[in-house]
Amino acid sequence: MTSDLAARLRAVSLRVTRPRLAVLAALHDHPHVDTDTVISLVRADQPMVSHQAIYDVLRALTDAGLVRRIQPAGATARYETRVGDNHHHLVCRSCGAIVDVECVTGRAPCLTASDDHGFAVDEAEVVFWGTCPDCS
């Protein structure tokens, strides 16, 4: 998997570094985690990586399009490596669990605005709220 992650970094002209590989691996294995969780996961393997380095990596990966940052209303920002497919999310109101939901009607942008005001719409962000099975 490390060679695949390195190839993803190179494909967007980012240098391959241990912190970048560690953050991508953590997000691949643990989608929808917050920054503190990413820090804990990365430090389990690389205890000397600073908070700031991980924040910088998350920003670089998000800017490069390798990571998606989501922030449901009232929640901290979460990160995932599933990008480019315009999928949506289910969020539990009780425990905050987040799961992916496929595009509502097919290909992006999945929904059509009643009035696009001249915008070239290419994405629709939908968050479904409810209670997960564990909290029900």
Secondary structure in CASP SS format (residue, H / E / C, confidence):
PFRMAT SS
TARGET T0000
AUTHOR 0000-0000-0000
METHOD secondary structure of the structure
MODEL  1
M C 1.00
T H 1.00
S H 1.00
D H 1.00
L H 1.00
A H 1.00
A H 1.00
R H 1.00
L H 1.00
R H 1.00
A H 1.00
V C 1.00
S C 1.00
L C 1.00
R C 1.00
V C 1.00
T C 1.00
R H 1.00
P H 1.00
R H 1.00
L H 1.00
A H 1.00
V H 1.00
L H 1.00
A H 1.00
A H 1.00
L H 1.00
H H 1.00
D H 1.00
H C 1.00
P C 1.00
H C 1.00
V E 1.00
D C 1.00
T H 1.00
D H 1.00
T H 1.00
V H 1.00
I H 1.00
S H 1.00
L H 1.00
V H 1.00
R H 1.00
A H 1.00
D H 1.00
Q C 1.00
P C 1.00
M C 1.00
V C 1.00
S C 1.00
H H 1.00
Q H 1.00
A H 1.00
I H 1.00
Y H 1.00
D H 1.00
V H 1.00
L H 1.00
R H 1.00
A H 1.00
L H 1.00
T H 1.00
D H 1.00
A C 1.00
G C 1.00
L C 1.00
V C 1.00
R E 1.00
R E 1.00
I E 1.00
Q C 1.00
P C 1.00
A C 1.00
G C 1.00
A C 1.00
T C 1.00
A C 1.00
R E 1.00
Y E 1.00
E E 1.00
T C 1.00
R C 1.00
V C 1.00
G C 1.00
D C 1.00
N C 1.00
H C 1.00
H E 1.00
H E 1.00
L E 1.00
V E 1.00
C E 1.00
R C 1.00
S C 1.00
C C 1.00
G C 1.00
A C 1.00
I E 1.00
V E 1.00
D E 1.00
V E 1.00
E C 1.00
C C 1.00
V C 1.00
T C 1.00
G C 1.00
R C 1.00
A C 1.00
P C 1.00
C C 1.00
L C 1.00
T C 1.00
A C 1.00
S C 1.00
D C 1.00
D C 1.00
H C 1.00
G C 1.00
F C 1.00
A C 1.00
V C 1.00
D C 1.00
E C 1.00
A C 1.00
E C 1.00
V C 1.00
V E 1.00
F E 1.00
W E 1.00
G E 1.00
T C 1.00
C C 1.00
P C 1.00
D C 1.00
C C 1.00
S C 1.00
END
